[in-house]
Amino acid sequence: MARMRKKADLPTKICATCGKPFAWRKKWERVWDEVRYCSDRCRAEAKRARPQAAS
């Protein structure tokens, strides 16, 4: 079994909405390159801030 990593050793990113740093999570393992927001709240806020253009 793999050894546990310390939180400080995990990769981090900056949230596109709030600008706060957030760390890698196991549930993001396969999609880490696509993760842009630290939480569902920030993701929803980003969608609300820029509404979709009508076609």
Distance bins in CASP14 RR format, pairs under 12 A and 6 or more apart:
PFRMAT RR
TARGET T0000
AUTHOR 0000-0000-0000
RMODE 2
METHOD distances of the structure
MODEL  1
2 26 0 0 0 0 0 1 0 0 0 0 0
2 29 0 0 0 0 0 1 0 0 0 0 0
3 9 0 0 0 0 0 1 0 0 0 0 0
4 10 0 0 0 0 0 1 0 0 0 0 0
4 26 0 0 0 0 0 1 0 0 0 0 0
5 11 0 0 0 0 0 1 0 0 0 0 0
5 23 0 0 0 0 0 1 0 0 0 0 0
5 24 0 0 0 0 1 0 0 0 0 0 0
5 25 0 0 0 0 0 1 0 0 0 0 0
5 26 0 0 0 0 0 1 0 0 0 0 0
6 23 0 0 0 0 0 1 0 0 0 0 0
7 21 0 0 0 0 0 1 0 0 0 0 0
7 22 0 0 0 0 0 1 0 0 0 0 0
7 23 1 0 0 1 0 0 0 0 0 0 0
7 24 0 0 0 0 1 0 0 0 0 0 0
7 25 0 0 0 0 0 1 0 0 0 0 0
8 21 0 0 0 0 0 1 0 0 0 0 0
8 23 0 0 0 0 1 0 0 0 0 0 0
8 24 0 0 0 0 0 1 0 0 0 0 0
9 23 0 0 0 0 1 0 0 0 0 0 0
9 24 0 0 0 0 1 0 0 0 0 0 0
10 21 0 0 0 0 0 1 0 0 0 0 0
10 22 0 0 0 0 1 0 0 0 0 0 0
10 23 1 0 1 0 0 0 0 0 0 0 0
10 24 1 0 1 0 0 0 0 0 0 0 0
10 25 0 0 0 0 1 0 0 0 0 0 0
10 26 0 0 0 0 1 0 0 0 0 0 0
10 28 0 0 0 0 0 1 0 0 0 0 0
10 29 0 0 0 0 0 1 0 0 0 0 0
10 32 0 0 0 0 0 1 0 0 0 0 0
11 21 0 0 0 0 0 1 0 0 0 0 0
11 22 0 0 0 0 0 1 0 0 0 0 0
11 23 1 0 0 1 0 0 0 0 0 0 0
11 24 1 0 1 0 0 0 0 0 0 0 0
11 25 0 0 0 0 0 1 0 0 0 0 0
11 28 0 0 0 0 1 0 0 0 0 0 0
11 29 0 0 0 0 0 1 0 0 0 0 0
11 32 1 0 0 1 0 0 0 0 0 0 0
11 33 0 0 0 0 0 1 0 0 0 0 0
11 35 0 0 0 0 0 1 0 0 0 0 0
12 19 0 0 0 0 0 1 0 0 0 0 0
12 20 0 0 0 0 0 1 0 0 0 0 0
12 21 1 0 1 0 0 0 0 0 0 0 0
12 22 1 0 0 1 0 0 0 0 0 0 0
12 23 1 0 1 0 0 0 0 0 0 0 0
12 24 1 0 0 1 0 0 0 0 0 0 0
12 25 0 0 0 0 0 1 0 0 0 0 0
12 28 0 0 0 0 0 1 0 0 0 0 0
12 32 0 0 0 0 0 1 0 0 0 0 0
12 35 0 0 0 0 0 1 0 0 0 0 0
12 38 0 0 0 0 0 1 0 0 0 0 0
13 19 0 0 0 0 1 0 0 0 0 0 0
13 20 0 0 0 0 0 1 0 0 0 0 0
13 21 1 0 0 1 0 0 0 0 0 0 0
13 22 1 0 0 1 0 0 0 0 0 0 0
13 23 0 0 0 0 1 0 0 0 0 0 0
13 24 0 0 0 0 1 0 0 0 0 0 0
13 25 0 0 0 0 0 1 0 0 0 0 0
13 28 0 0 0 0 1 0 0 0 0 0 0
13 32 0 0 0 0 1 0 0 0 0 0 0
13 33 0 0 0 0 1 0 0 0 0 0 0
13 34 0 0 0 0 0 1 0 0 0 0 0
13 35 1 0 0 1 0 0 0 0 0 0 0
13 36 1 0 0 1 0 0 0 0 0 0 0
13 37 0 0 0 0 1 0 0 0 0 0 0
13 38 0 0 0 0 1 0 0 0 0 0 0
13 42 0 0 0 0 0 1 0 0 0 0 0
14 20 1 0 0 1 0 0 0 0 0 0 0
14 21 1 0 1 0 0 0 0 0 0 0 0
14 22 1 0 0 1 0 0 0 0 0 0 0
14 23 0 0 0 0 0 1 0 0 0 0 0
14 35 0 0 0 0 0 1 0 0 0 0 0
14 36 0 0 0 0 1 0 0 0 0 0 0
14 37 0 0 0 0 0 1 0 0 0 0 0
14 38 0 0 0 0 1 0 0 0 0 0 0
14 42 0 0 0 0 0 1 0 0 0 0 0
15 21 1 0 0 1 0 0 0 0 0 0 0
15 22 1 0 1 0 0 0 0 0 0 0 0
15 23 0 0 0 0 0 1 0 0 0 0 0
15 35 0 0 0 0 1 0 0 0 0 0 0
15 36 1 0 0 1 0 0 0 0 0 0 0
15 37 1 0 1 0 0 0 0 0 0 0 0
15 38 1 0 1 0 0 0 0 0 0 0 0
15 39 1 0 0 1 0 0 0 0 0 0 0
15 40 0 0 0 0 0 1 0 0 0 0 0
15 41 0 0 0 0 0 1 0 0 0 0 0
15 42 1 0 1 0 0 0 0 0 0 0 0
15 43 0 0 0 0 1 0 0 0 0 0 0
15 45 0 0 0 0 0 1 0 0 0 0 0
15 46 0 0 0 0 1 0 0 0 0 0 0
16 22 0 0 0 0 0 1 0 0 0 0 0
16 34 0 0 0 0 0 1 0 0 0 0 0
16 35 0 0 0 0 1 0 0 0 0 0 0
16 36 1 0 1 0 0 0 0 0 0 0 0
16 37 1 0 1 0 0 0 0 0 0 0 0
16 38 0 0 0 0 1 0 0 0 0 0 0
16 39 0 0 0 0 0 1 0 0 0 0 0
16 42 1 0 0 1 0 0 0 0 0 0 0
16 43 0 0 0 0 1 0 0 0 0 0 0
16 45 0 0 0 0 0 1 0 0 0 0 0
16 46 1 0 0 1 0 0 0 0 0 0 0
16 47 0 0 0 0 0 1 0 0 0 0 0
16 49 0 0 0 0 0 1 0 0 0 0 0
16 50 0 0 0 0 0 1 0 0 0 0 0
17 36 0 0 0 0 1 0 0 0 0 0 0
17 37 1 0 1 0 0 0 0 0 0 0 0
17 38 1 0 0 1 0 0 0 0 0 0 0
17 39 0 0 0 0 1 0 0 0 0 0 0
17 40 0 0 0 0 0 1 0 0 0 0 0
17 41 0 0 0 0 1 0 0 0 0 0 0
17 42 1 1 0 0 0 0 0 0 0 0 0
17 43 1 0 0 1 0 0 0 0 0 0 0
17 44 0 0 0 0 1 0 0 0 0 0 0
17 45 1 0 1 0 0 0 0 0 0 0 0
17 46 1 0 1 0 0 0 0 0 0 0 0
17 47 0 0 0 0 1 0 0 0 0 0 0
17 48 0 0 0 0 0 1 0 0 0 0 0
17 49 1 0 0 1 0 0 0 0 0 0 0
17 50 0 0 0 0 0 1 0 0 0 0 0
18 36 0 0 0 0 0 1 0 0 0 0 0
18 37 0 0 0 0 1 0 0 0 0 0 0
18 38 1 0 0 1 0 0 0 0 0 0 0
18 39 0 0 0 0 1 0 0 0 0 0 0
18 41 0 0 0 0 1 0 0 0 0 0 0
18 42 1 0 1 0 0 0 0 0 0 0 0
18 43 0 0 0 0 0 1 0 0 0 0 0
18 45 0 0 0 0 1 0 0 0 0 0 0
18 46 0 0 0 0 1 0 0 0 0 0 0
18 49 0 0 0 0 0 1 0 0 0 0 0
19 36 0 0 0 0 0 1 0 0 0 0 0
19 37 0 0 0 0 1 0 0 0 0 0 0
19 38 0 0 0 0 1 0 0 0 0 0 0
19 39 0 0 0 0 0 1 0 0 0 0 0
19 42 0 0 0 0 1 0 0 0 0 0 0
19 45 0 0 0 0 0 1 0 0 0 0 0
19 46 0 0 0 0 0 1 0 0 0 0 0
20 37 0 0 0 0 0 1 0 0 0 0 0
20 38 1 0 0 1 0 0 0 0 0 0 0
20 39 0 0 0 0 1 0 0 0 0 0 0
20 41 0 0 0 0 0 1 0 0 0 0 0
20 42 0 0 0 0 1 0 0 0 0 0 0
21 38 0 0 0 0 1 0 0 0 0 0 0
22 28 0 0 0 0 1 0 0 0 0 0 0
22 32 0 0 0 0 0 1 0 0 0 0 0
22 35 0 0 0 0 1 0 0 0 0 0 0
22 36 0 0 0 0 0 1 0 0 0 0 0
22 37 0 0 0 0 1 0 0 0 0 0 0
22 38 1 1 0 0 0 0 0 0 0 0 0
22 39 0 0 0 0 1 0 0 0 0 0 0
22 42 0 0 0 0 1 0 0 0 0 0 0
23 32 0 0 0 0 0 1 0 0 0 0 0
23 35 0 0 0 0 0 1 0 0 0 0 0
23 38 0 0 0 0 1 0 0 0 0 0 0
24 30 0 0 0 0 0 1 0 0 0 0 0
24 31 0 0 0 0 0 1 0 0 0 0 0
24 32 1 0 0 1 0 0 0 0 0 0 0
24 33 0 0 0 0 0 1 0 0 0 0 0
24 35 0 0 0 0 1 0 0 0 0 0 0
24 38 0 0 0 0 0 1 0 0 0 0 0
25 31 0 0 0 0 0 1 0 0 0 0 0
25 32 0 0 0 0 1 0 0 0 0 0 0
25 35 0 0 0 0 1 0 0 0 0 0 0
25 38 0 0 0 0 1 0 0 0 0 0 0
25 39 0 0 0 0 0 1 0 0 0 0 0
26 32 0 0 0 0 0 1 0 0 0 0 0
27 35 0 0 0 0 1 0 0 0 0 0 0
28 34 0 0 0 0 1 0 0 0 0 0 0
28 35 1 0 1 0 0 0 0 0 0 0 0
28 36 0 0 0 0 0 1 0 0 0 0 0
28 37 0 0 0 0 0 1 0 0 0 0 0
28 38 0 0 0 0 0 1 0 0 0 0 0
28 39 0 0 0 0 0 1 0 0 0 0 0
29 35 0 0 0 0 0 1 0 0 0 0 0
34 43 0 0 0 0 0 1 0 0 0 0 0
35 42 0 0 0 0 0 1 0 0 0 0 0
35 43 0 0 0 0 1 0 0 0 0 0 0
36 42 0 0 0 0 1 0 0 0 0 0 0
36 43 1 0 0 1 0 0 0 0 0 0 0
36 46 0 0 0 0 1 0 0 0 0 0 0
36 47 0 0 0 0 0 1 0 0 0 0 0
37 43 1 0 1 0 0 0 0 0 0 0 0
37 44 0 0 0 0 1 0 0 0 0 0 0
37 45 0 0 0 0 1 0 0 0 0 0 0
37 46 1 0 0 1 0 0 0 0 0 0 0
37 47 0 0 0 0 1 0 0 0 0 0 0
37 49 0 0 0 0 0 1 0 0 0 0 0
38 45 0 0 0 0 0 1 0 0 0 0 0
38 46 0 0 0 0 0 1 0 0 0 0 0
39 45 0 0 0 0 1 0 0 0 0 0 0
39 46 0 0 0 0 0 1 0 0 0 0 0
40 46 0 0 0 0 0 1 0 0 0 0 0
40 47 0 0 0 0 0 1 0 0 0 0 0
41 47 0 0 0 0 0 1 0 0 0 0 0
41 48 0 0 0 0 0 1 0 0 0 0 0
42 48 0 0 0 0 0 1 0 0 0 0 0
42 49 0 0 0 0 0 1 0 0 0 0 0
43 49 0 0 0 0 0 1 0 0 0 0 0
44 50 0 0 0 0 0 1 0 0 0 0 0
END
